[in-house]
Structure formats: structure tokens, C-alpha cells
Amino acid sequence: MRKTFSKTLTTVIMSVISAVYLTPILIVIINSLKTKTAISASPFSLPDAGTFVGLDNYTRGINFGGYPFLLSALYSLMITVLSTLAILLFTSMAAWYITRVDNLLCRSIYYLCVFSMIVPFQMVMFTLSKVADTLNLGNPLGIVIIYLGFGAGLAIFMFCGFVKSIPREIEEAATIDGCGAIRTFFGIVLPVMKPTLISVCILETMWIWNDFLLPFLVLDIKEYRTIPIHIQYLNGSYGQSDIGAIMALIVLSVIPIVIFYFTCQKHIIKGIMAGAVKG
């Protein structure tokens, strides 16, 4: 009886929490189908015959300002994919080296990476903007290098924790069989790191795809706009905003990352727990 009551209570609580998290998403979807006036007057009401505009908000948002939304989506996709791949490759290699060598220099690098996780971005953003401008990094390829630097802390922290759980005997056996360091890493270590690789991939992808401030500071926004920057441009001067088009583009920007998250969500907890072993 007690177990049944506990299970029922847990189900109710989880259902309420789920409803709380889903409600803002539903409100955005509903408002993306309504007129601007209806959104301002009654944002929580369903569209009716007088307020329903169909896909007009989506069409207006996609064609806003002469800058194609599909181009913004392409830049967001390219920056997200390249940055995530760079983070996964370089930080996994660095974490393996740091963990296996384990000297004073490697330990110092590890603690510096961990320390970088607690440094507020606001402390470095103005200096970063100036340096990026000096080095001509205001393009989709240049910002990949910056994302690699900011994403390295969390990734190395998680990878180092997982590498410590890999038996050294596996790598020693590969060395005896004639494998060099590169072949040992890519042939033995990297496949074993799959759970943490997927977890880091999910976390970094969600962060980079949704990020507004870093691309806004670094990119030449007249030429390169990511989706968050494109949406921000729908806010006009003197407080005027095309709120309907904004809601529509938010829906379009959320769909890919939601699909990606639900496809890979089962690996998140597994990877985080794996990275916590001996970490």
C-alpha cells in the first residue's frame, strides 16, 4: 500500500513538473498563430476566427529585413556542428593525455580548465571582442576557435573523469601489439569513451545552438547572423516588436534542437554517471 501511494505521488509530482516546463513552449506555439494585437491582449488564450493568422507570422519572420532566415539557420548549423566536433576531438585527446601523463604540468592544465568553468563570461567578453576583431575571427570559422576555448573546461572535466575508469591494461596490450599513441587513442580509447562523447556532444550542441551573446559580440552581424541574432533583429526601435514573427521563429529554432535532444536524451545520464567514476 505504501509503495503504491509513493509511486502515485511521484507520478503526480513529475506530471506537474512536466506541465510547468511544457507550458511556455505551448504558449509560444499558440501565439505564433495569432495576430500581434491578440498576443498583447490575451497571450494565454487560444486563437479564434478573428485572431488566427495561420502561417503568416512564419512567412513574415522568414522573409524579414531582406536577410534570409534559411541563411541564418545554415550559419547556426555550420557553427554548431564544427564547434562541437572540434570540442569533442581536441578535448578528448587532451583529457586522455592529461590523465595518463599526470605530472605537475598536466594537473595544472586540468585545474585551469576546471577553473574556467566558474569564470563569468561577462568578465572577459569585452576583451574577447577586441581580440577577436584584431585576429579577424568575426566569421563562422573563427568563432569555432572561440567556442573550442569556452567549451573545453566542461568537456575536459567530464572526459578526465571517464578516462580514469578505463583500465590501463587495455592500452598496454595495444602498445605490446604495436599500436602507437594515435592508433591506441582512436582505435581503443575513443570507442570506449562513447557514453561521455554523446553526453558532451548534447550539452555543447544545445549551448552553441541557442547562444546569442558570443556570436553577437564576435561575428560581423551585417554578413553573418545566427538564428538568435536573426530573431533579435525583429525587435524594432522605440520598443516596437513584431511579436508574432518572433514567436514563429522561436518555434522554428526550437524544433531541431528538441528533436536532437529527444533522440539522444537516454545517453545524458549514462554519460554523466560514467564521467563521474573516479572523477
N, C-alpha and C positions, 0 to 999 in steps of 0.2 A: 504493500500500500504506500509506504513511504517513498519507494523507488519510483512508483507511478506518478505520485504527486510531484516529486523532484523533476522528473522528465517533462511533465506537463508544464510546470513553472518555467523550466529552461526554454521550452519551445515558445511559450508566450513572450518571454523576455526577448529572445532572439528575433521573434516576429516583429515586436515593437521597434527594436533597434534597426531592423532591416527597413521597416516602413519609414523611419526617421531619415535614413540615408537615401532612400529611393524617392522621397517626396520632392526634394529640389530638382531632381532630374525630370520627374514627371511635370513639374511646373514649367520648366524650361521648354519641354516638348509641346505642352499645351499652348504656351504663349507664343511659340514660333508659328502658330497657325492663326493668330488673332491680329486685329488691327492695332496700331500704336496707341490709339485712344483707349481701346478696351483693355490693353495691357496696363496702362497707367491707372485706369478707373477701377478695374477688378482683376488683379493679376491671378487670383486663385479660382476664378470661375471658368467653366468650360466654354468653348466658343459656340455661338449660336448662329442663326441665319444672318444676323446683322453684323457680327464680328468676325466670322470665319473668312479667311482670305486664301485658303489653300496653300499653294506653294509660292505665292507672290513674294513673301518675305525671303524665301530661299533664292529666288531668281534675282531679287534686288541686291541681296547680300553678295551673291557670287559675282555680279556684274558691277559692283560699286567702284566708283572712282577711276575706272579705266585700268585698274590693276587686276589681272585675272586671279580669282580665288584658287583655281587649279595650279597656277604657278606657285602661289604661297604654299599649297599643300605639297607640291613637289619639293620645294626647298625644305620644308619641315621634315618630309620623309627622308630626303638625302642626308640632312644634318643628323637626324636621329639615328639612322642606320649606320652611317660612317662613324659617328661618335661612339655608339655602343660597341661596334666591332673593335674600334681602337682601344676602348677601355677594357674589354674582355681579353684581348690578345696581350697587350702590354702589361696590364696589372696582374694577370695570372702568371705570366713569366717572372715578373718582379717578385711576386709573393713566393713562388717556388724557390727562387734564388735566395731571398731574404731568410726563409725558414730553414733551408738546408745548409747554408753557409753559417748563419747565426754567429757572426762576430760583432764587435762593437759598432762598426760602421753600419752593418745591416740592421742591427737593433735600433740604432739612431734614426735610420731612414724609416723604419716601421713606426716608431713613436712620433716622428714628424708627420707621417701620413695620418695617424690616428688623431694627432693634434689638429690637423687641417679640417677635420670633421666638425670641430666646435668653434671654428673661427667664423664669425658672421660675415656674410657676403658684403654687407654694407661697408665693412672696414676696408675692403680692397677694391670696390667697384670703380671708383674714380681713377685710381692708379692703373687699374686694369684697362680701363677705357683708353687712357693716354698711351699705355704701352702697346695695346692692340692697334691703335691708329699709327703709331710710329713704325711698327713692324708690318703694316699693311695686312692685318688679319681680319679686316672687315668684310669677309666673303665666306661662303658656305664651307670652304675647305679650311680657311684659317680658324674659324670658330671651333672646328673639330679638335684642334690642338688645345684650345682653352677648356673645352668640355672634358678632355682627357685629364687635364690637370685638376679640375674641380671634382671629377668623379673618381679619381684614383684612391682617395682616402678610404671611402667605404668599401670599395672593391678589394683593395689590398687587405683591409681588416678581415673581411669575410673569407678571402682566399687563403690567407695565412692560417686562419683557424682550421680550415679544412685540410690543408696540406699537412699539418701536424698530425692528423689522424691517418695519413697514408703510411703504411709500413715501409721503412727504408729498404727492407729486404727485396721488395719488388724492383726498386730502382737498381739495387746492387746486382740482382740477377740479370737485368737488362744490360748493365755495364759489362758483366762477365761474358755475355753473349755478343759483345762487340758494339753495342749501341753507344753513340756519343751523347753529349748533353742535349743537343737539339732533338735527336731522334727519341731519346728517352722521354723528353717532355711531351712531344707531340704524339708519340706512339703509346706511352704508358700513363703519364701523369694527367694529361689533359682529358682523355676519355673518362678517367676516374672522377675528375672534378665536375662532371656533367651537372649534378644537382645544384651546386653552387653557381656554376656558369649560368644556368637558367634563371636562378633567383636574381643574380646581379643584372642579368640582361633585362628582366622585367622591371626592376626598380629603376635602372638607369634610363630605360626607354620611356617609362611614364614621366620621369622627371624632365628629360630633354624635350619630349614632345609637347609638354604643357608649359615649358619655361617661356616667360615673357621678358624678364628684366635683362638677362645676359645677352640675348640676340638684339634687344633694343639698344643696349649700350655699345655693342661691338659692331654689328652689321651696318653696312650702308643701306639704310632702310628705304632710300629712294629707288634702289635697284633690287635689293633682296629683302623680302618680307616673309616671315614665317606666319603660320596661322594665327597665333595670339596677337601679333603685330597687326595683321590684316583686320582682325576683329576690333582692335583698339582704334583703328582709323575710322570706324563707323561712328565714333563719338565726335561730333562736330564742335565748333566754337560756341561760346556763350551757353554751355550746358545743353545744347541741342544734340540728341542722340536718336538714331534710328533703331529703337529698342527691338522692334520686330525682326529686323535683319540681323541684329546682334544675337538674338535668341536662336535664329535659324542657323547661323554659322557656328554657334556653340554646339548645337546638336550635331552638325556635320563633323566638327572637330573631335567630338567625344566618341562617335561611333567606332572609328578604327581602334582607338586605344582600349575601349571596352571589350571589343571582340578579341583583341590581343590578350587582354588580361584574363578573360574567362577561358581562353584557350590554354593558358599557361598557369592558372592560379594554383593548381594542385601541386606544382613544384615549389611554390614560395616557401611554405612552412618546412617542407622537406629540406630545401637548400639552406635555409637559415639555421635549422637544427643541426645540419651536417657541418656548417661553418662554425657552430658554437662548440663542437667537440674539441676539447683540449685548447680552446681559443683563449 
